[in-house]
Amino acid sequence: MNNYQCESIIIHDDAIKEVQKHLLNSYDLDRVSLLFKALSDPTRIKILFALEKQELCVCDIAVILKMTQSAISHQLKTLRQADLVRPRKEGKTVFYKIADEHIHLIFSQALVHVKEKKR
């Protein structure tokens, strides 16, 4: 085990090497970053919460959030790019739903985290 002292701080080579083995590759890092960027907007979070309850079309989401269809479509594009929602076309209408169970888990864990009593 090589430990080096750097301005009165000990550098632990073994720990550093172990962590470096598990760092994300560039592709995965970019995808995780895109996910969190998509989740950073309150409107997109509202859309995702609505879609957790029901598959909805753009016009339904616009009514629920009291926004224009254009604004909703813009937000849905970002959510699609982050693979958070999936479209389904029925005639001329496109319905959206949460992409998969992972999105439900992300939100349920986020809610547990923000609602827990801070000590």
C-alpha angles and dihedrals in degrees: 000000000000114000121179128196115228116182091330092314119114115225112211107210095189093054092045093051092048093052093044089057089062102043115126120260117240095261095051091043091054092048093050090047090050090050093053093044089054090049093049095080120085093214092054090048090053090050092051092048090051091049091050088067100041144358104254141182124232093260092053092050090047091055093045093050096035092235136123121273088238092057091048092048090052091053093045090055089059091046091050091050089054089048091239096125134032126211125223120190120216110179106308094336122092116207123198131209137173109282098234148325091284090071090054089051093049091053096043091051092046090053093048089051097049094042098048116105111257112227 
